[in-house]
Amino acid sequence: MIRTRYIVFIIGILFVTSLACNAFAGNVKPEFELPPPTFVTTLTPATEATVPGAAPTVTLPGTGTQVAENTAVPITGPFATVLVDLNVRTGPGVQYDRVGFLLQGESVPIIGRDPLSGWWKIQCPVTITGPDCWISGGAQYAQASNTESVPVAAVPPTPTVPPTATPTPTLEPATQAAGGTGLLAYADNTGLWVVPLNLGQNPPTAGTPIQLATDADISQPIISPDGRKVAFLRGNNDSNVLGYMNTDGSGGDFLVTSRSVPNASGSSDVTVLLDQIVWLPDSQSLAFSSQLVNRVGPGAAPQSDLWIAPLNGSPQARFAAGQGGHRFNISPDGARVLFSLPESLVQVNMDGSNRQTVLTFAFVNTASEYAYVPVTQWVGNGNVAVTAVSGQDPWQANTSASLYRIANANALVQGSLPGNILFNPVQWSSDGSKLVYVRFVPDGTNQQTLILADSSGSSAQPYRTGQNLRSFGWNPANSQVLYAGEGFFGVGQAGINPMEVLIPVGLSDAQWLNNTAYVMSLGTGNVWNLTSGNLTGDTEIVATATGSVQFDVWSP
């Protein structure tokens, strides 16, 4: 699967668009109440917290709501007390069958251990049929006591999946033509839509659109890595919610409301809103952060937190307020996260371990109220990240940005780029070998130059000059860049003359769909045509949006 999403806005503090609360189209409940989130610190392939449908409400510290009580019989000898609602399995790992769960606060006798996985073999509760019961031994999940003499237990054979007959393929919007159907998801004043895109046509053409929701104020539509779901935010400046819909129109759900996220400031003059949202690689959970918005005047500030919202279960605070950053960037394997702060970059494992400040830099003078934080990008096999950090005073004519490569939690200087990058972040190719950026030298001319270079900034090629230039990044093949300027858009490649198309309207956003196709929003005022294009500049209108529009694209 190829999936590319470029963020063309920077850093700092985003103010959430005013949102209203209308009902969903489809089979989603228009009114709902979610339990307060449970604090945990990790969700890795080796350990897990349960997401039972009847799990009790467990509240956040300081909210005053009572935690469900569990009546426990005193246990002598080795025992474990579970810190969250926790799955019980037939063996030490998530590859074993789930046979039940324990509620937060329950204690159970320990009768064995597996030193390789760190899981505990427990005495099966009366409500669970054995023969073997195991729970994760992660410190964030269970607290074990009196375990000095616990013997090593025999590990059951890993269950095997019985062979099945090859199923007859079924056609769905996300996968109906093997390798031939992409997706466009967009939100406008009429609701949330998904449009199948025929990738066998050049440029891609539209299939029958599906309206997923009728709410007029949905923002940040993001398609899941498997192409089967679209996440989004919905709400207003008093509160918002995170939800998702299936791309085939079969339904969806709300996952968390901003009212369940603690206000770390304690001030009644600010309200909490959900902010950045990102799918995790398994397409079964979303990561999100929150921000504080001033009730009595302009202004917003990140809470520097990070939450996980599983599609089936309660939202979990992975990093509490102040433990994260202004922006977060999770590695492609979901194991690590980079937090961007005004004077540093921090890398930490998603389970909270191995937290390291990988880079510090001087506070950047933005000549405005927002705080600059660097944009980071994972490249190659996902074990390396790259970033460009603005000079301390980007408004000086001789300003430059420093380039860094981050590997094994160490940041190494790779080179530098002249110019002010505050509003035009550097974009690397997916393999990390090339970069593109818009060079702006604050010398009073407002002239900009699109620069193509290698990953360290050397072999720089001035490719296009003009005003209001923007780059939308590299295609997945790492060969062409998509960019736009005043009255045109273009596709470029180092050493080859650009292909440019004049447009009499504005261009608000553009994203690569695959190696040879992209989607742009072209229009003015209240009418925007979502338009596909190819490398030779041919275009095809695939949807028309009313009012403001935000979109995402996906291809298999």
C-alpha positions in Angstrom: 0.0 0.0 0.0 1.2 3.5 -0.8 -0.1 6.3 1.3 1.2 9.8 1.3 0.0 12.8 3.4 1.9 16.1 3.4 1.2 18.7 6.1 1.5 22.1 4.5 0.9 24.2 7.5 3.5 24.5 10.3 3.9 24.2 13.9 2.9 25.9 16.9 -0.6 26.6 18.0 -3.6 25.8 15.8 -7.0 27.4 16.4 -9.9 24.9 15.8 -12.5 25.9 13.3 -15.9 26.7 14.7 -18.0 23.5 14.5 -21.6 22.8 15.1 -23.3 19.6 16.3 -25.7 18.1 13.8 -26.6 14.4 13.5 -24.8 11.8 11.6 -26.1 10.2 8.4 -26.1 6.4 8.7 -26.2 4.1 11.8 -24.4 6.3 14.3 -26.0 7.5 17.5 -26.4 11.3 17.4 -26.3 11.6 21.2 -23.7 9.8 23.4 -21.9 9.8 26.6 -18.3 8.4 26.9 -16.7 7.2 30.1 -13.7 9.2 31.3 -10.5 7.8 29.9 -8.2 5.3 31.7 -4.6 6.2 32.2 -2.1 3.7 30.7 1.3 4.1 29.4 1.7 1.7 26.5 0.0 -0.4 23.8 2.5 -2.6 22.2 2.2 -6.0 20.3 3.5 -7.8 23.4 1.2 -6.4 26.0 -2.3 -5.0 26.0 -5.2 -3.5 28.0 -8.6 -5.0 27.5 -11.5 -3.2 25.8 -14.5 -5.2 27.0 -17.9 -3.8 26.2 -19.0 -3.9 29.9 -15.8 -2.4 31.4 -16.4 -0.2 34.4 -15.8 3.5 34.3 -12.4 4.5 35.6 -11.9 8.2 36.1 -8.9 10.5 35.7 -7.1 11.7 38.8 -8.7 14.8 40.3 -12.1 14.5 38.6 -13.8 13.4 41.8 -15.7 10.5 40.1 -15.6 7.2 42.0 -13.7 4.2 40.5 -15.8 1.0 40.4 -15.0 -1.0 43.4 -14.0 -4.7 43.3 -14.6 -6.9 46.3 -11.4 -8.9 46.9 -10.5 -11.8 49.1 -7.1 -11.4 50.8 -4.4 -13.4 48.9 -1.4 -15.0 50.5 1.6 -15.9 48.5 2.5 -14.5 45.0 -0.3 -12.3 43.5 -0.9 -9.6 40.9 -3.2 -6.6 41.1 -4.2 -5.3 37.7 -3.9 -1.5 37.2 -6.3 -1.3 34.2 -9.0 -3.5 32.8 -6.8 -6.4 31.4 -7.3 -9.2 29.0 -6.7 -12.8 30.2 -5.3 -15.1 27.6 -4.4 -18.8 27.2 -0.7 -18.1 26.9 2.0 -15.4 27.4 1.3 -13.1 24.4 -1.4 -11.4 22.3 -1.2 -14.3 19.8 -3.0 -16.5 22.3 -6.8 -16.7 22.6 -8.6 -14.2 24.9 -10.6 -16.1 27.5 -11.8 -13.2 29.6 -10.7 -10.2 31.5 -10.0 -8.8 34.9 -11.3 -5.4 36.1 -9.0 -2.7 37.4 -8.1 -3.3 41.0 -8.7 -7.0 41.0 -6.1 -9.3 42.5 -5.3 -12.9 41.4 -2.8 -15.5 42.6 0.3 -16.0 40.4 1.3 -19.6 39.8 4.0 -19.3 37.2 6.0 -16.9 35.0 7.5 -16.7 31.5 10.8 -14.9 31.8 11.0 -14.4 28.0 7.8 -12.4 27.6 7.4 -11.1 31.2 3.9 -12.5 31.4 2.4 -14.1 34.6 0.5 -17.4 34.7 -2.3 -16.9 37.1 -4.9 -19.0 38.8 -7.9 -18.9 36.5 -10.8 -16.9 38.2 -14.0 -18.8 38.7 -15.6 -16.8 35.9 -13.0 -18.0 33.4 -12.7 -21.5 32.0 -9.0 -22.6 31.7 -7.0 -24.6 31.3 -4.4 -21.9 31.4 -4.7 -18.2 32.2 -2.0 -15.6 31.6 -1.8 -11.8 32.0 0.7 -9.2 30.8 3.4 -8.5 33.4 4.0 -5.0 32.1 4.4 -2.5 35.0 1.7 -0.3 33.4 -0.8 -3.2 33.5 -0.2 -5.2 36.7 1.6 -4.9 40.0 3.0 -8.2 41.2 3.9 -9.0 44.8 5.7 -11.8 46.6 7.1 -13.3 43.4 10.5 -14.3 44.5 9.7 -18.0 44.5 7.4 -18.1 41.4 8.5 -21.0 39.2 9.0 -20.8 35.4 5.8 -22.2 33.8 5.6 -24.3 30.7 4.5 -22.1 27.7 1.6 -23.5 25.8 2.1 -24.1 22.0 1.4 -21.0 19.9 -2.1 -21.4 18.4 -2.2 -22.0 14.7 -4.8 -20.8 12.4 -6.6 -23.7 10.6 -6.4 -23.5 6.8 -9.4 -22.2 5.1 -10.6 -22.2 1.5 -9.7 -19.2 -0.5 -12.7 -16.8 -0.2 -14.5 -15.4 -3.2 -13.3 -11.8 -3.5 -15.9 -9.1 -2.6 -16.0 -5.6 -3.9 -15.8 -2.7 -1.5 -15.1 1.0 -2.1 -11.7 0.7 -0.6 -10.5 -2.4 -2.4 -12.9 -3.1 -5.3 -10.3 -3.2 -8.1 -7.1 -4.8 -6.9 -4.5 -2.0 -7.1 -7.0 0.1 -9.2 -9.2 2.0 -6.7 -8.1 4.9 -4.5 -10.1 7.0 -2.2 -10.8 10.7 -1.7 -12.4 11.7 1.6 -13.4 15.3 2.1 -15.4 17.5 4.5 -17.3 20.6 3.4 -20.4 22.5 4.4 -22.6 19.6 3.3 -20.9 16.9 5.4 -18.4 14.1 5.1 -17.9 12.4 1.8 -15.9 9.5 0.3 -15.3 9.2 -3.5 -13.8 6.1 -5.0 -11.1 6.9 -7.6 -10.4 4.8 -10.6 -6.6 4.6 -10.8 -6.8 2.8 -14.1 -7.6 6.1 -15.7 -5.1 8.8 -16.4 -5.9 11.1 -14.6 -8.0 9.1 -12.1 -11.8 9.4 -12.5 -14.5 9.4 -9.8 -16.9 6.6 -8.9 -20.2 7.1 -7.1 -19.7 9.4 -4.1 -20.9 8.2 -0.6 -22.1 10.7 2.0 -20.9 9.4 5.3 -22.3 12.3 7.5 -24.5 15.3 7.1 -22.9 17.5 9.8 -21.9 20.8 8.2 -18.8 21.4 10.4 -16.5 18.4 10.3 -12.7 18.9 10.1 -9.5 17.0 9.7 -10.8 13.9 7.7 -8.0 11.3 7.7 -8.2 7.9 5.9 -6.9 4.9 7.9 -3.9 3.0 6.5 -6.1 0.1 5.4 -8.5 2.5 3.5 -11.6 1.3 5.4 -12.3 4.1 7.8 -12.2 7.9 7.9 -11.5 9.7 11.2 -12.5 13.3 11.9 -13.2 16.0 14.5 -16.6 17.5 15.1 -17.7 20.2 17.5 -17.4 23.9 18.2 -15.2 26.2 20.2 -16.7 24.9 23.5 -16.1 21.2 22.8 -15.5 18.7 20.1 -15.4 15.0 19.5 -13.3 12.5 17.7 -15.2 10.0 15.5 -14.8 7.7 12.5 -17.0 6.4 9.7 -16.5 3.3 7.6 -15.6 4.2 4.0 -18.3 1.8 2.6 -21.0 3.8 4.4 -21.8 1.0 6.8 -21.6 3.1 10.0 -19.1 4.4 12.6 -18.9 5.7 16.1 -17.7 8.5 18.3 -14.5 7.7 20.3 -13.9 10.5 22.7 -15.2 13.9 23.7 -13.0 16.8 24.6 -15.1 17.2 27.8 -13.5 13.9 29.1 -9.9 15.3 28.7 -8.7 17.1 31.9 -8.0 20.8 31.8 -4.4 20.9 33.1 -4.6 24.7 33.7 -7.5 24.5 36.1 -8.8 27.8 34.8 -12.4 28.2 33.9 -11.4 30.8 31.3 -10.1 28.2 28.9 -11.7 25.1 27.4 -10.2 21.9 26.2 -10.4 20.9 22.5 -9.0 17.9 20.7 -6.2 19.0 18.4 -3.9 16.8 16.3 -5.3 13.4 15.2 -3.3 10.5 13.5 -4.1 6.9 12.7 -1.9 4.2 14.3 -0.4 1.7 11.8 -2.9 -1.1 12.6 -5.9 1.1 11.6 -7.6 0.0 14.9 -6.6 3.1 17.0 -6.1 6.8 16.7 -3.6 9.0 18.5 -4.6 12.5 19.5 -3.5 15.5 21.5 -5.5 18.4 23.0 -5.2 22.1 23.4 -6.5 24.9 25.6 -8.6 27.6 23.9 -9.3 31.0 25.6 -13.0 31.5 26.3 -12.7 35.2 26.9 -10.4 36.2 24.0 -8.2 35.0 21.2 -5.5 32.5 21.7 -4.8 28.8 22.2 -2.0 26.7 23.6 -1.2 22.9 23.3 -1.5 20.8 26.4 1.5 18.8 25.3 -0.3 15.4 25.9 -0.8 12.3 23.8 -3.8 9.9 23.9 -4.7 6.7 22.3 -8.3 6.1 21.3 -9.0 2.4 20.2 -12.0 1.8 18.0 -13.3 -0.6 20.6 -12.5 0.6 24.1 -11.9 3.6 26.2 -9.4 6.4 25.4 -6.1 6.1 27.1 -3.7 8.8 28.2 -0.3 7.7 27.0 1.5 10.9 28.0 -0.3 13.2 30.4 -0.3 17.0 29.9 3.2 18.4 29.9 4.8 15.1 29.1 4.5 15.4 25.3 5.1 18.3 22.9 3.4 21.0 20.9 3.3 18.5 18.0 3.8 14.7 17.8 5.1 12.4 15.1 4.7 8.7 15.6 7.1 6.3 13.8 5.7 4.1 11.0 5.9 1.0 13.2 4.0 2.8 16.1 6.9 2.1 18.5 8.3 5.6 19.0 7.2 9.2 19.0 9.0 12.5 18.4 7.7 15.5 20.3 8.4 19.0 18.9 8.8 21.7 21.5 9.8 25.4 21.2 13.4 24.7 22.1 13.9 21.0 21.8 13.0 17.7 20.2 12.3 14.7 22.4 12.1 11.1 21.4 10.5 8.5 23.6 9.1 4.9 23.2 5.4 4.7 23.1 5.5 2.7 26.3 7.1 5.7 28.0 10.6 4.2 28.2 13.9 5.5 26.9 12.9 9.2 26.9 15.7 11.3 25.5 16.1 14.9 24.4 17.7 14.4 21.0 18.1 18.1 20.0 18.1 21.5 21.7 18.1 24.9 19.9 17.7 28.6 20.6 14.1 30.0 20.9 13.1 31.3 17.5 11.8 34.8 17.1 8.7 34.4 15.0 7.8 38.2 15.2 4.3 37.0 16.3 2.4 35.3 19.1 2.9 31.7 18.0 5.8 29.6 19.2 7.9 27.9 16.5 8.5 24.2 16.7 10.3 22.1 14.0 8.4 19.8 11.6 9.8 16.3 11.7 9.6 13.5 9.1 10.3 9.7 9.4 12.1 8.4 6.3 13.6 5.2 4.9 12.6 2.1 6.9 11.2 4.3 9.6 14.2 4.1 11.9 15.5 7.5 10.9 13.9 10.9 11.2 14.9 14.2 9.6 14.1 17.8 10.5 15.1 21.4 9.7 15.4 23.9 12.5 15.0 27.6 11.8 17.7 30.1 12.8 17.2 32.1 15.9 16.2 35.2 14.0 14.7 34.2 10.7 13.9 37.8 9.7 17.5 38.6 9.1 18.7 38.6 5.4 21.5 36.1 6.2 19.3 33.7 8.1 19.5 29.9 7.5 18.1 26.7 8.8 20.1 23.7 10.1 19.4 20.2 8.8 19.5 17.2 11.2 19.3 13.4 10.8 18.0 11.6 13.9 18.9 8.0 14.4 19.2 5.9 17.6 18.0 9.0 19.5 21.0 11.0 18.3 20.7 14.1 16.1 23.5 14.7 13.7 24.0 17.9 11.7 23.7 17.2 8.0 23.9 20.7 6.5 22.1 24.0 6.2 19.8 25.9 4.0 19.7 29.6 3.4 16.4 31.5 4.0 13.4 31.8 6.3 11.5 28.4 6.6 8.9 29.5 9.1 6.0 29.1 6.8 7.5 26.7 4.2 8.8 23.6 6.1 11.4 21.5 4.3 10.1 18.2 2.8 12.2 15.1 2.3 11.5 12.3 -0.2 10.2 9.1 1.5 13.6 7.5 1.2 15.3 10.5 2.8 17.7 11.0 -0.2 16.3 14.4 -1.4 14.6 17.5 -0.2 12.5 20.3 -1.5 11.8 23.7 0.1 10.8 27.2 -0.8 13.6 29.6 -0.1 12.5 33.0 1.2 15.1 35.6 1.9 13.7 38.5 3.9 15.3 41.2 1.8 12.2 43.2 1.0 11.6 41.8 -2.5 9.2 39.0 -1.4 10.8 36.8 -4.1 10.8 33.1 -3.4 12.7 30.2 -5.0 11.7 26.5 -5.1 14.9 24.6 -4.3 15.6 20.9 -5.1 18.6 19.4 -3.2 20.0 16.2 -1.8 19.2 15.3 1.8 22.0 17.4 3.3 21.1 20.5 1.2 24.0 20.2 -1.2 23.7 20.1 -5.0 20.9 22.6 -4.6 19.1 23.4 -7.8 17.0 26.7 -8.0 14.0 25.3 -9.9 11.4 28.0 -10.0 11.2 31.6 -8.8 8.1 33.6 -8.1 5.7 34.7 -5.3 3.5 32.7 -3.1 5.3 29.5 -4.0 4.3 26.4 -2.1 5.6 22.8 -2.2 3.4 19.8 -1.6 6.2 17.3 -1.4 7.6 14.3 -3.3 5.6 11.5 -5.0 6.1 8.0 -3.4 8.6 7.2 -6.1 10.8 10.0 -4.8 11.2 11.4 -8.3 8.7 14.4 -8.8 7.6 17.2 -6.7 4.2 18.9 -6.7 4.2 22.7 -6.2 2.1 25.8 -6.9 2.5 29.5 -7.3 0.4 32.6 -8.2 -2.0 31.4 -10.9 -0.4 28.0 -11.7 0.6 24.6 -10.4 3.4 22.4 -11.5 5.2 19.1 -11.4 9.0 19.1 -11.4 12.0 16.8 -11.4 15.7 17.6 -10.9 17.4 18.2 -14.2 14.2 18.3 -16.2 12.1 21.4 -17.2 9.0 21.7 -15.1 5.5 20.9 -16.3 3.2 23.8 -15.3 -0.5 24.5 -15.8 -2.1 28.0 -15.6 -5.2 28.1 -13.4 -7.6 31.1 -13.1 -8.7 30.2 -9.6 -7.0 29.5 -6.3 -5.4 26.3 -5.0 -5.9 25.6 -1.3 -4.3 22.2 -1.0 -2.8 19.3 -3.0 -1.7 15.7 -2.2 0.0 13.0 -4.1 -2.3 10.0 -4.6 0.4 7.6 -6.1 3.5 7.9 -8.2 1.8 9.5 -11.2 -1.4 11.1 -9.9 -2.5 13.7 -7.3 -5.6 15.6 -6.1 -5.9 19.3 -5.7 -8.6 21.7 -4.4 -9.1 24.4 -7.0 -11.6 27.2 -6.7 -12.6 30.5 -5.1 -15.1 31.6 -2.5 -17.7 28.9 -1.7 -17.1 26.5 -4.6 -14.0 24.2 -4.8 -13.5 21.6 -7.4 -11.5 18.6 -6.1 -9.5 17.7 -9.2 -7.2 14.8 -10.0 -4.1 15.4 -12.2 -1.3 13.5 -13.8 2.4 14.1 -14.7 1.6 15.8 -18.0 -0.9 18.3 -16.5 -4.2 16.6 -17.6 -6.9 17.2 -15.0 -10.3 15.7 -14.1 -12.9 17.1 -11.6 -13.7 14.2 -9.2 -15.9 16.2 -6.7 -17.3 19.6 -6.0 -17.2 21.0 -2.5 -19.3 23.8 -1.0 -17.8 26.3 1.4 -14.4 25.5 3.1 -13.0 22.1 2.2 -10.5 19.7 3.8 -9.5 16.4 2.2 -7.3 13.3 2.4 -6.4 10.7 -0.3 -5.5 7.0 -0.1 -4.3 4.4 -2.6 -3.6 0.7 -2.2 
